[in-house]
Amino acid sequence: MNRFKYWINVSLKDLSIIVLGSIAYALFMSIVDEDPMSLIGFSKIMVYFFSIIWFFFSFITSVTRFVLLTNVAISMGETRKNVALGIHLYNLTQFIFAFLILNIVAFITDYSAIKLVTVLTSIPATYLFSCGVGLIIYSNSKTDITTKSVPATILMFVAIIVIFSSCFLTGIANLSSGELFPEGSIVPTVATCIIAALGILAYFIGTILTRKRLCKYEACL
């Protein structure tokens, strides 16, 4: 069980950095804003920053940090099966706690800062998509994080653009105003379902490719 606690602790540590960064950003914006900021306004800025950064961080973590974490774990004698489970546990832990945080913010602001439907649909769909694409690129990376090949680098930029676009397509951010779920907005159901389906497919493919990568790495030791 201790081996899995490691992945949980790392996941929570990474998530805490994003949460603290989001709070710091909201505090900074409240200071530079001439008008006093309400709790709902503060929460909107914090949640908006948190959501966008969290998706990108989930993608970047899969592409970069997992390389180090998995290589070290296998080098220390851990099985590839447990390492693969650790990766899933890392992603699941972040989702559960982020889900709780967003629900708490929604509840204390009477669902004005972020809608419940957002927490239940758009955010899980985009997060799953980000993690899935990240796993695919990670599993196909033949070099370390400092010597990415040109195709992998191009693919990363394309993936970032797609993830950024999915935030608008699923309604997490308003394309014209940049606001997070402005008052009266609804979740684009079709776009959210498409992103969710692509996320499930990407994560499934990424899982299979990741197991192959871990198998090859284990065989080289």
GIBEL-V112045 format. One record per pair of residues at least 6 apart in sequence whose C-alpha atoms are under 8 Angstrom apart, sorted by the first residue. I is the first residue (numbers start at 1). J is the second residue. If there is no record, write none. Layout:
I_J, I_J
This chain:
4_86, 4_89, 7_86, 7_87, 7_89, 7_90, 8_89, 8_90, 8_93, 10_90, 11_90, 11_91, 11_93, 11_94, 12_93, 12_94, 15_94, 15_98, 18_50, 18_53, 18_54, 19_50, 22_46, 22_47, 22_49, 22_50, 23_46, 25_45, 25_46, 25_49, 26_42, 26_43, 26_45, 26_46, 27_42, 30_36, 30_37, 30_42, 39_109, 40_109, 40_112, 40_113, 41_113, 43_105, 43_109, 43_113, 44_113, 44_114, 44_180, 47_102, 47_113, 47_114, 47_180, 48_173, 48_179, 48_180, 51_123, 52_164, 52_167, 55_126, 55_127, 55_130, 55_163, 56_130, 56_160, 56_163, 58_91, 58_127, 58_130, 58_131, 58_134, 59_130, 59_131, 59_133, 59_134, 59_135, 60_134, 61_134, 62_131, 62_134, 62_135, 62_137, 62_138, 63_134, 63_135, 63_137, 63_138, 63_145, 64_138, 64_145, 66_87, 66_138, 67_138, 67_144, 67_145, 70_83, 70_214, 71_217, 73_83, 74_80, 74_83, 74_218, 75_221, 80_211, 80_214, 80_215, 80_218, 81_211, 84_207, 84_210, 84_211, 84_214, 91_131, 95_124, 95_127, 99_119, 102_114, 102_119, 103_116, 103_119, 105_111, 105_113, 105_114, 106_112, 106_113, 106_114, 106_115, 106_116, 112_183, 114_180, 114_181, 115_181, 117_187, 118_172, 118_187, 121_192, 122_170, 122_171, 122_172, 122_187, 122_192, 123_172, 124_196, 125_192, 125_193, 125_195, 125_196, 125_199, 126_163, 126_166, 126_167, 126_170, 126_195, 126_196, 126_199, 127_199, 128_196, 128_199, 128_200, 128_203, 129_163, 129_195, 129_196, 129_198, 129_199, 129_200, 129_202, 129_203, 130_163, 130_199, 131_199, 131_203, 132_199, 132_200, 132_201, 132_202, 132_203, 132_204, 132_205, 132_206, 133_159, 133_199, 133_202, 133_203, 133_206, 134_206, 135_203, 135_206, 135_207, 135_209, 135_210, 136_202, 136_203, 136_205, 136_206, 136_207, 136_209, 136_210, 137_152, 137_155, 137_156, 137_206, 138_210, 139_206, 139_209, 139_210, 139_212, 139_213, 140_209, 140_213, 141_148, 141_152, 143_149, 166_195, 167_173, 168_174, 168_175, 169_188, 169_191, 169_192, 170_187, 170_188, 170_189, 170_191, 170_192, 170_195, 171_180, 171_181, 171_185, 171_186, 171_187, 171_188, 172_180, 172_181, 173_179, 173_180, 173_181, 174_180, 174_181, 174_182
